């Protein structure tokens, strides 16, 4: 067997369970007889609560408990939600206004939870909520991303949460002053909803000594720590579990107010309490994503090489800081600020703005799609204004393959890369030589065809450390305990197969155990494309300990010195001995000899550095100018993911990521009216992409093995989205440019595209 896996496609073992309706999601496994929680939410975007009378609701049929913030505080709970803040350019901390678990005196977005009703059935809880006497005096609403406007928090003058900077502002200005050419572009990154297949939900149990919270999330340990802290419990008094999860995409990585309220209700009543959001509730209360405007500027010398890059972003945080909201468009955006280009002088300024909308936080890519979208859009505009081929401009500014390891202007150390080779493969697979003929054929039919390119790079994020534990069970099976959390990516398949490749243990004998803070003491969860890289690194370390532990034991059995025993990924061997046990056979021998110490092995491992997946996306779109309809006709991706552990799963991740990017580009957009009411509050109004909206997606791996981990791999989970946004947007711009359209912004709905063409025609006339 090969040392770091066979890199062969393997069908997902978990799919049989999912496709036959045997998945175990939160609402499937809630305890029988659990009470049901319902949250009364604000019907207005901004206002002062002048009356909140819950007495009638408390007396309603089936109701066991009604909670407001006052009851939570009376129970001694720390009601302030946890959030990271960023430092301002002047060194002061960013704003940290309280976000209470339930509204305190004032509401700041439609959907903010005000009270929780716990009843025997969901219907009784909902009916009781109608009996709450709630009065709110409206306040002016803030929705735009300019500083100023109606004040939301006294801690944030002008509604500015932070004013953050990175780079050398003076040197950047000097480079722009000396530039031969300067290109600028305003870029709008539209707000989207994270429409996971399974809505958020949880249930909680309290036995008088220990609290158990089960929720659909992306890791159990952060929520466990916060529950213990907020409730004044010892860590060993809290257990958090996560079963199957129907999609997370970053949105489920956080602790939300509902989890704490449900947990308190279970403690107060001594009975299990469950809550599952319906789709409309999710659209109101789940964290949103993207929602930023950016002014991007590139300075060029006479040879069309970039001498400086300047970015000024204003990003929407929503009404409060979410857990990592202030980090997304600052630290995470900056990780790939300069992309794959050799840009040595940069200045990045970001202003975070509070608005009377739902919070904004991480969504697939978390800052990296936003950064690459801005850069690749302005690179495309630069090519037009400089009069050069878009791909040639990119090639001219690529970091050379012999320049690695390369430290970017923002302090990232890219380990390896060969961007020209990857782009060459994409161009070949996309048949760009045939594009002029395809464009001419469409033009003959009155259609507009456009070609868009995007070259992305992204950084895997999250805790670089992870642990793994292997346990040999009495029935001959093996438990592999992992610190990550599958949200549908296929972890059960890839982890079992990887351990099998390293040990010879049949994959169908390996059971992956995840999502239980009692059984797994520590873990980093899923997010930032970290899971397979960090977990496989930990598994390798554990396998090393397994071999090390078994060698002296087996040497005695074989009658040889320990240094004579070897393991070749299938069996243990020693010269002169015909004893050649597999790992399972060795474990059976150890069990018979009472050697329990040989039946459980664990290790933690830390990656020496981050890996940087990268690749080229080439999209062709066809626009019908009569209707404004945009169709993605061809889509090609060439990705450098280093060594692939399972190509089939990697391709699936790319396909899913591209479709999410295409969805934002073509049809997804969250819309609020002037009063802050959500107008896209159902799938009748919020459009998700369907199968017919995307073509077959060509996927070509072009591996340049990473030096940042022993497997030589690079994370792939978010790459498709990171590259897709600009590829589609640049293709639409290319299609509309001959008609005089000079500024296009997502989403490219038929109405918007038709209006752009109409306005351009009117201007030309």
RATA-V739351 format. One record per residue. N is the residue number from 1. RES is the residue in three letters. PHI is phi in whole degrees, -180 to 180 (999 if undefined). Layout:
# RATA-V739351
n,res,phi
N,RES,PHI
N,RES,PHI
This chain:
# RATA-V739351
n,res,phi
1,UNK,999
2,UNK,-76
3,UNK,-62
4,UNK,-115
5,UNK,100
6,UNK,-81
7,UNK,54
8,UNK,-112
9,UNK,-62
10,UNK,-133
11,UNK,-65
12,UNK,-71
13,UNK,-74
14,UNK,-76
15,UNK,-66
16,UNK,-59
17,UNK,-65
18,UNK,-69
19,UNK,-76
20,UNK,-104
21,UNK,74
22,UNK,-107
23,UNK,-66
24,UNK,-118
25,UNK,-98
26,UNK,-52
27,UNK,-76
28,UNK,-78
29,UNK,-115
30,UNK,-59
31,UNK,-58
32,UNK,-61
33,UNK,81
34,UNK,-65
35,UNK,-74
36,UNK,-115
37,UNK,-101
38,UNK,-136
39,UNK,-108
40,UNK,-79
41,UNK,-118
42,UNK,-64
43,UNK,-88
44,UNK,-126
45,UNK,-83
46,UNK,-159
47,UNK,-179
48,UNK,-98
49,UNK,-77
50,UNK,-100
51,UNK,-152
52,UNK,-148
53,UNK,-114
54,UNK,-110
55,UNK,-61
56,UNK,-64
57,UNK,-64
58,UNK,-64
59,UNK,-91
60,UNK,-70
61,UNK,-57
62,UNK,81
63,UNK,-82
64,UNK,-106
65,UNK,-162
66,UNK,-126
67,UNK,-116
68,UNK,-122
69,UNK,-60
70,UNK,-60
71,UNK,-68
72,UNK,-63
73,UNK,-69
74,UNK,-64
75,UNK,-83
76,UNK,82
77,UNK,-83
78,UNK,-76
79,UNK,-88
80,UNK,-82
81,UNK,-69
82,UNK,-87
83,UNK,-153
84,UNK,-84
85,UNK,-117
86,UNK,-107
87,UNK,-88
88,UNK,-72
89,UNK,-60
90,UNK,-87
91,UNK,93
92,UNK,-80
93,UNK,-74
94,UNK,-67
95,UNK,-65
96,UNK,-135
97,UNK,-66
98,UNK,-65
99,UNK,-114
100,UNK,-75
101,UNK,-64
102,UNK,-129
103,UNK,-58
104,UNK,-111
105,UNK,67
106,UNK,-149
107,UNK,-112
108,UNK,-130
109,UNK,-159
110,UNK,-66
111,UNK,107
112,UNK,-64
113,UNK,-73
114,UNK,-109
115,UNK,-149
116,UNK,-123
117,UNK,-112
118,UNK,-112
119,UNK,-140
120,UNK,-65
121,UNK,-131
122,UNK,-60
123,UNK,-66
124,UNK,-66
125,UNK,-64
126,UNK,-68
127,UNK,-63
128,UNK,-66
129,UNK,-61
130,UNK,-67
131,UNK,-91
132,UNK,-70
133,UNK,-87
134,UNK,-119
135,UNK,-127
136,UNK,-132
137,UNK,-88
138,UNK,-63
139,UNK,-119
140,UNK,-58
141,UNK,-107
142,UNK,-108
143,UNK,-128
144,UNK,-81
145,UNK,-102
146,UNK,-90
147,UNK,-59
148,UNK,101
149,UNK,91
150,UNK,-54
151,UNK,-71
152,UNK,-100
153,UNK,-133
154,UNK,-64
155,UNK,-74
156,UNK,-128
157,UNK,-57
158,UNK,60
159,UNK,62
160,UNK,-95
161,UNK,-77
162,UNK,-161
163,UNK,-136
164,UNK,-108
165,UNK,-141
166,UNK,-149
167,UNK,111
168,UNK,-117
169,UNK,-65
170,UNK,-67
171,UNK,-64
172,UNK,-65
173,UNK,-62
174,UNK,-63
175,UNK,-65
176,UNK,-68
177,UNK,-63
178,UNK,-93
179,UNK,-69
180,UNK,-73
181,UNK,-141
182,UNK,-127
183,UNK,-122
184,UNK,-133
185,UNK,-155
186,UNK,-92
187,UNK,-124
188,UNK,-106
189,UNK,-110
190,UNK,-68
191,UNK,-74
192,UNK,-131
193,UNK,-102
194,UNK,-93
195,UNK,-91
196,UNK,-63
197,UNK,-59
198,UNK,-101
199,UNK,-64
200,UNK,-66
201,UNK,-169
202,UNK,-163
203,UNK,-141
204,UNK,-134
205,UNK,-135
206,UNK,-137
207,UNK,-102
208,UNK,97
209,UNK,-127
210,UNK,-129
211,UNK,-104
212,UNK,-120
213,UNK,-115
214,UNK,-111
215,UNK,-145
216,UNK,-87
217,UNK,-145
218,UNK,-118
219,UNK,166
220,UNK,-97
221,UNK,-78
222,UNK,-65
223,UNK,-66
224,UNK,-58
225,UNK,-63
226,UNK,-70
227,UNK,-61
228,UNK,-62
229,UNK,-67
230,UNK,-68
231,UNK,-96
232,UNK,67
233,UNK,-103
234,UNK,-74
235,UNK,-54
236,UNK,-71
237,UNK,-88
238,UNK,-122
239,UNK,-122
240,UNK,-123
241,UNK,-129
242,UNK,-137
243,UNK,-88
244,UNK,-60
245,UNK,-128
246,UNK,-91
247,UNK,92
248,UNK,-127
249,UNK,60
250,UNK,99
251,UNK,-62
252,UNK,-96
253,UNK,-83
254,UNK,-110
255,UNK,-87
256,UNK,-103
257,UNK,-56
258,UNK,-58
259,UNK,-65
260,UNK,-71
261,UNK,-66
262,UNK,-63
263,UNK,-63
264,UNK,-65
265,UNK,-60
266,UNK,-63
267,UNK,-68
268,UNK,-67
269,UNK,-97
270,UNK,69
271,UNK,-135
272,UNK,-63
273,UNK,-131
274,UNK,-123
275,UNK,-151
276,UNK,-137
277,UNK,-74
278,UNK,-88
279,UNK,-64
280,UNK,-65
281,UNK,-64
282,UNK,-61
283,UNK,-65
284,UNK,-80
285,UNK,-110
286,UNK,-72
287,UNK,-57
288,UNK,-87
289,UNK,-148
290,UNK,61
291,UNK,66
292,UNK,-151
293,UNK,-124
294,UNK,-139
295,UNK,-102
296,UNK,-114
297,UNK,-136
298,UNK,-121
299,UNK,-105
300,UNK,-125
301,UNK,-91
302,UNK,-70
303,UNK,-99
304,UNK,63
305,UNK,-100
306,UNK,-75
307,UNK,-105
308,UNK,-164
309,UNK,-138
310,UNK,-131
311,UNK,-133
312,UNK,-128
313,UNK,-116
314,UNK,-119
315,UNK,-121
316,UNK,-88
317,UNK,-98
318,UNK,83
319,UNK,-79
320,UNK,-138
321,UNK,-72
322,UNK,-82
323,UNK,-57
324,UNK,-121
325,UNK,-55
326,UNK,-72
327,UNK,-86
328,UNK,-63
329,UNK,-92
330,UNK,-113
331,UNK,-61
332,UNK,-76
333,UNK,-58
334,UNK,-69
335,UNK,-55
336,UNK,-125
337,UNK,-53
338,UNK,-93
339,UNK,58
340,UNK,-99
341,UNK,-106
342,UNK,-84
343,UNK,-113
344,UNK,-100
345,UNK,-124
346,UNK,-142
347,UNK,-143
348,UNK,-127
349,UNK,-123
350,UNK,-132
351,UNK,-112
352,UNK,-94
353,UNK,-119
354,UNK,-83
355,UNK,-137
356,UNK,-86
357,UNK,-137
358,UNK,-61
359,UNK,-61
360,UNK,-119
361,UNK,-151
362,UNK,-69
363,UNK,-146
364,UNK,-24
365,UNK,110
366,UNK,46
367,UNK,95
368,UNK,-75
369,UNK,-61
370,UNK,-64
371,UNK,-66
372,UNK,-68
373,UNK,-60
374,UNK,-62
375,UNK,-64
376,UNK,-73
377,UNK,-70
378,UNK,-73
379,UNK,-65
380,UNK,-65
381,UNK,-63
382,UNK,-62
383,UNK,-59
384,UNK,-66
385,UNK,-73
386,UNK,-84
387,UNK,74
388,UNK,-123
389,UNK,-66
390,UNK,-58
391,UNK,-73
392,UNK,-66
393,UNK,-62
394,UNK,-65
395,UNK,-60
396,UNK,-62
397,UNK,-107
398,UNK,-57
399,UNK,-66
400,UNK,-64
401,UNK,-63
402,UNK,-90
403,UNK,-97
404,UNK,-93
405,UNK,-66
406,UNK,-122
407,UNK,-97
408,UNK,-74
409,UNK,-66
410,UNK,-100
411,UNK,94
412,UNK,-82
413,UNK,-106
414,UNK,-72
415,UNK,-79
416,UNK,-147
417,UNK,177
418,UNK,-144
419,UNK,-69
420,UNK,-63
421,UNK,-65
422,UNK,-65
423,UNK,-64
424,UNK,-57
425,UNK,-67
426,UNK,-65
427,UNK,-61
428,UNK,-63
429,UNK,-68
430,UNK,-83
431,UNK,52
432,UNK,-65
433,UNK,-62
434,UNK,-90
435,UNK,-63
436,UNK,-56
437,UNK,-68
438,UNK,-65
439,UNK,-66
440,UNK,-65
441,UNK,-64
442,UNK,-68
443,UNK,-60
444,UNK,-65
445,UNK,-100
446,UNK,81
447,UNK,-109
448,UNK,-113
449,UNK,-109
450,UNK,-131
451,UNK,-117
452,UNK,-128
453,UNK,-121
454,UNK,-150
455,UNK,-116
456,UNK,-108
457,UNK,-140
458,UNK,-139
459,UNK,-120
460,UNK,-69
461,UNK,-123
462,UNK,92
463,UNK,-62
464,UNK,-75
465,UNK,-99
466,UNK,-155
467,UNK,-121
468,UNK,-145
469,UNK,-135
470,UNK,-115
471,UNK,-125
472,UNK,-88
473,UNK,-95
474,UNK,-63
475,UNK,-82
476,UNK,89
477,UNK,-91
478,UNK,-133
479,UNK,-97
480,UNK,-112
481,UNK,-91
482,UNK,-126
483,UNK,-99
484,UNK,-102
485,UNK,-145
486,UNK,-70
487,UNK,-116
488,UNK,116
489,UNK,-79
490,UNK,101
491,UNK,-59
492,UNK,-59
493,UNK,-71
494,UNK,-70
495,UNK,-70
496,UNK,-64
497,UNK,-67
498,UNK,-66
499,UNK,-62
500,UNK,-62
501,UNK,-63
502,UNK,-85
503,UNK,-123
504,UNK,81
505,UNK,-69
506,UNK,-56
507,UNK,-60
508,UNK,-75
509,UNK,-99
510,UNK,-103
511,UNK,-112
512,UNK,-86
513,UNK,-112
514,UNK,-147
515,UNK,65
516,UNK,-150
517,UNK,-70
518,UNK,-77
519,UNK,-92
520,UNK,-131
521,UNK,-72
522,UNK,-154
523,UNK,-174
524,UNK,-101
525,UNK,69
526,UNK,-107
527,UNK,152
528,UNK,69
529,UNK,58
530,UNK,-92
531,UNK,-60
532,UNK,-68
533,UNK,-65
534,UNK,-70
535,UNK,-70
536,UNK,-66
537,UNK,-61
538,UNK,-68
539,UNK,-64
540,UNK,-58
541,UNK,-63
542,UNK,-68
543,UNK,-61
544,UNK,-59
545,UNK,-68
546,UNK,-61
547,UNK,-62
548,UNK,-59
549,UNK,-73
550,UNK,-80
551,UNK,-58
552,UNK,-64
553,UNK,-63
554,UNK,-74
555,UNK,-59
556,UNK,-65
557,UNK,-64
558,UNK,-84
559,UNK,74
560,UNK,-130
561,UNK,-75
562,UNK,-56
563,UNK,-68
564,UNK,-84
565,UNK,-87
566,UNK,-125
567,UNK,-132
568,UNK,-113
569,UNK,76
570,UNK,-126
571,UNK,-143
572,UNK,-88
573,UNK,-141
574,UNK,-152
575,UNK,-58
576,UNK,85
577,UNK,-119
578,UNK,-94
579,UNK,-86
580,UNK,-132
581,UNK,-74
582,UNK,-80
583,UNK,-62
584,UNK,-64
585,UNK,-68
586,UNK,-64
587,UNK,-66
588,UNK,-65
589,UNK,-63
590,UNK,-63
591,UNK,-64
592,UNK,-64
593,UNK,-89
594,UNK,73
595,UNK,-91
596,UNK,-62
597,UNK,-65
598,UNK,-94
599,UNK,-100
600,UNK,-135
601,UNK,-138
602,UNK,-149
603,UNK,-157
604,UNK,-115
605,UNK,-141
606,UNK,-120
607,UNK,-66
608,UNK,-71
609,UNK,-169
610,UNK,-84
611,UNK,-101
612,UNK,-130
613,UNK,-59
614,UNK,-154
615,UNK,176
616,UNK,-111
617,UNK,-114
618,UNK,-126
619,UNK,-121
620,UNK,-121
621,UNK,-119
622,UNK,-123
623,UNK,-113
624,UNK,-94
625,UNK,-67
626,UNK,-74
627,UNK,-120
628,UNK,80
629,UNK,-70
630,UNK,-111
631,UNK,-123
632,UNK,-79
633,UNK,-95
634,UNK,-140
635,UNK,-148
636,UNK,-129
637,UNK,-130
638,UNK,-120
639,UNK,-120
640,UNK,-102
641,UNK,-106
642,UNK,64
643,UNK,-72
644,UNK,-88
645,UNK,-79
646,UNK,-144
647,UNK,-57
648,UNK,-64
649,UNK,-68
650,UNK,-62
651,UNK,-64
652,UNK,-62
653,UNK,-64
654,UNK,-63
655,UNK,-58
656,UNK,-62
657,UNK,-65
658,UNK,-62
659,UNK,-63
660,UNK,-65
661,UNK,-67
662,UNK,-62
663,UNK,-60
664,UNK,-65
665,UNK,-70
666,UNK,-99
667,UNK,-145
668,UNK,-88
669,UNK,-166
670,UNK,-82
671,UNK,-129
672,UNK,-113
673,UNK,-84
674,UNK,-64
675,UNK,-95
676,UNK,82
677,UNK,-80
678,UNK,-73
679,UNK,-91
680,UNK,-108
681,UNK,-98
682,UNK,-154
683,UNK,-75
684,UNK,-77
685,UNK,-117
686,UNK,-109
687,UNK,-93
688,UNK,-101
689,UNK,-67
690,UNK,-115
691,UNK,-57
692,UNK,-72
693,UNK,-88
694,UNK,-130
695,UNK,-83
696,UNK,-64
697,UNK,-103
698,UNK,-76
699,UNK,-124
700,UNK,-128
701,UNK,-78
702,UNK,-128
703,UNK,-75
704,UNK,-121
705,UNK,-55
706,UNK,-70
707,UNK,-98
708,UNK,-93
709,UNK,-157
710,UNK,-64
711,UNK,-83
712,UNK,71
713,UNK,-100
714,UNK,-135
715,UNK,-62
716,UNK,-124
717,UNK,-64
718,UNK,-112
719,UNK,-59
720,UNK,-59
721,UNK,-70
722,UNK,-58
723,UNK,-89
724,UNK,-74
725,UNK,-57
726,UNK,-71
727,UNK,-60
728,UNK,-70
729,UNK,-63
730,UNK,-66
731,UNK,-67
732,UNK,-65
733,UNK,-59
734,UNK,-64
735,UNK,-67
736,UNK,-91
737,UNK,-57
738,UNK,-62
739,UNK,-89
740,UNK,92
741,UNK,-82
742,UNK,-111
743,UNK,-142
744,UNK,-124
745,UNK,-135
746,UNK,-65
747,UNK,-85
748,UNK,-92
749,UNK,-74
750,UNK,-54
751,UNK,-63
752,UNK,-66
753,UNK,-67
754,UNK,-62
755,UNK,-65
756,UNK,-60
757,UNK,-66
758,UNK,-64
759,UNK,-65
760,UNK,-66
761,UNK,-65
762,UNK,-64
763,UNK,-66
764,UNK,-64
765,UNK,-72
